[in-house]
Every structure is written in C-alpha cells, then in structure tokens.
Amino acid sequence: MAVAFVLINCELGSEKQVITDLKSICCVKKVYGVFGAYDLMTSLECERLEELRQTIISEIRRIKNVRSTITLMGIGGQC
C-alpha cells in the first residue's frame, strides 16, 4: 500500500469546490481544511506507488483552482 499526504494551495474562495473535486478521486481517503501556509491537506492510499504518483500528477494537480501542491510520501507501516 502506498500512502501520501498532499498539502494544497487553492485560489482564494475556491476551497469548497476543490474539496468536492478531491473527494471524487478514488485514492483520496480524507480531506482537511487547514490553517497556515496551505489551504487543504488530503490523505491518499493506493495499491501501488505508480498509481499514487499518477493520481497526484494527473488528477490532483489538474483540479481547477489548485495553485500548488507539496507531497509527503509515507514510508513503512504505522509507528
């Protein structure tokens, strides 16, 4: 299982639409609104690392009003 957390910056006022779009992506498990340098954080779980990579590049980064992303890749199991 491949796991990642993606921090997302959105255009001002577009957060609700971006959240709706994120929830329609199959690997997305949870979406959070956050305070600080980023607007949203989402957790992803995919069967394979390549599927995770493609989801981030081809789906999340192409959502309308997503300005930028930072991806944190999970390593190993739970601590």
Residue, then its C-alpha position, 0 to 999 in steps of 0.5 A: m500500500a502506498v500512502a501520501f499526504v498532499l498539502i494544497n494551495c487553492e485560489l482564494g474562495s475556491e476551497k469548497q469546490v476543490i474539496t468536492d473535486l478531491k473527494s471524487i478521486c478514488c485514492v483520496k481517503k480524507v480531506y482537511g481544511v487547514f490553517g497556515a501556509y496551505d489551504l487543504m491537506t488530503s490523505l491518499e492510499c493506493e495499491r501501488l506507488e505508480e498509481l499514487r504518483q499518477t493520481i497526484i500528477s494527473e488528477i490532483r494537480r489538474i483540479k481547477n483552482v489548485r495553485s500548488t501542491i507539496t507531497l509527503m510520501g509515507i514510508g513503512g507501516q504505522c509507528 
